[in-house]
Amino acid sequence: MEFFEVLKNRHSARKFKDTAVEDDKLMKILEAANSAPSAGDLQAYEIVVVRDKERRERLADAAHGQESVRSAPLVLVFFTHPEKSSKKYGERGAELYCLQDATIAAAYAQLAATALGLGCVWVGGFDEEEVVKVTGAKKNLRPVVIFPIGYAAESPRATTRRNIDELAHDETL
């Protein structure tokens, strides 16, 4: 799919078919995330790949019962890695740069999933401590995105977007 076509076709899918995501597609998604820019090229984030049904159930519960997490055959969980970034950038690295790194990588993964004909949705509402428990993450890692991926069982409609002249400002706000 051509890049601007990917952007046009990216919509949040919250219902998924009971069809596994192929390993080669998962690898392409992870490679896309891995290619994302990061502060100092530190890649101060980690990704947990979750396919296990029981673990997805527990993640859905941690995400306040969001069914997209439960029904997707594949879930990626993106974590910040503050220590990795703080070694080079101090407090700003720990508080901001690792968060930017993780979210840029997640955005690349989201676009890759779309380009591969998969549906996905960005889930940001969840109990962080529970997500850490479910994924077995170290306590110093912070989950920032739960990302259900699969073959969409719905055709999400495009939502209205702001006009460019409402959100982009010349020189000053």
Residue pairs with C-beta under 8 A, 6 or more apart in sequence:
1 9
1 114
1 115
1 117
6 111
6 114
6 115
7 111
9 114
10 110
10 111
10 114
11 156
11 157
11 158
11 159
12 120
12 121
12 122
12 156
13 68
13 119
13 120
13 121
13 150
13 152
13 153
13 154
13 156
14 66
14 67
14 68
14 121
14 148
14 154
14 156
15 67
15 68
15 71
15 152
15 153
15 154
16 68
16 71
16 72
16 73
16 119
16 148
16 150
16 151
16 152
16 153
17 150
17 151
17 152
17 153
18 73
19 73
19 150
19 151
20 51
20 73
20 74
21 73
21 74
21 118
21 149
21 150
21 151
25 116
25 118
26 49
26 74
28 112
28 116
29 76
29 109
29 112
29 113
29 116
29 149
30 47
30 49
30 109
31 112
32 108
32 109
32 111
32 112
33 47
33 76
33 105
33 106
33 108
33 109
33 112
34 43
34 105
35 108
36 101
36 104
36 105
36 107
36 108
37 104
38 44
38 45
38 97
38 100
38 101
38 104
38 105
39 85
39 88
39 89
39 93
39 97
39 98
39 100
39 101
40 85
40 88
40 89
40 97
42 84
42 85
42 88
42 93
42 97
42 101
43 84
43 101
43 105
44 80
44 81
44 82
44 84
44 85
44 93
44 97
44 98
44 101
44 102
45 78
45 79
45 80
45 81
45 98
45 101
45 102
45 105
46 78
46 79
46 81
46 137
46 141
47 76
47 77
47 78
47 79
47 105
47 109
48 76
48 77
48 79
48 135
48 137
49 74
49 75
49 76
50 56
50 59
50 74
50 75
50 76
50 77
50 135
51 73
51 74
51 75
55 134
55 135
56 69
56 70
56 72
56 75
57 70
58 130
58 134
59 69
59 75
59 77
59 126
59 131
59 134
59 135
59 146
60 66
60 67
60 69
60 70
61 130
62 126
62 127
62 130
62 131
62 134
63 69
63 123
63 125
63 126
63 127
63 131
63 146
64 125
64 126
64 127
66 123
66 125
66 126
68 121
68 123
68 148
69 75
69 123
69 146
69 148
71 148
71 150
71 153
72 148
72 149
72 150
73 149
73 150
74 148
74 149
74 150
75 146
75 147
75 148
75 149
76 106
76 109
76 145
76 146
76 147
76 149
77 131
77 135
77 143
77 145
77 146
77 147
78 102
78 103
78 105
78 106
78 109
78 143
78 144
78 145
78 147
79 102
79 135
79 137
79 141
79 142
79 143
79 144
80 98
80 99
80 101
80 102
80 141
80 142
80 144
81 98
81 101
81 102
81 140
81 141
82 93
82 94
82 95
82 98
82 140
82 141
82 142
83 94
83 140
84 98
85 93
85 94
85 97
85 98
85 101
86 93
86 94
86 98
87 93
89 97
99 144
102 144
102 145
103 144
103 145
106 122
106 144
106 145
106 147
109 147
110 120
110 122
110 147
113 119
113 120
113 149
114 120
117 151
118 149
118 150
118 151
118 152
119 149
119 150
119 151
119 152
119 153
119 154
119 156
120 147
120 148
120 149
120 150
121 147
121 148
122 145
122 147
123 145
123 146
123 147
123 148
124 144
124 145
124 146
126 143
126 146
128 142
128 143
131 137
131 143
131 146
132 139
132 141
132 143
135 143
137 143
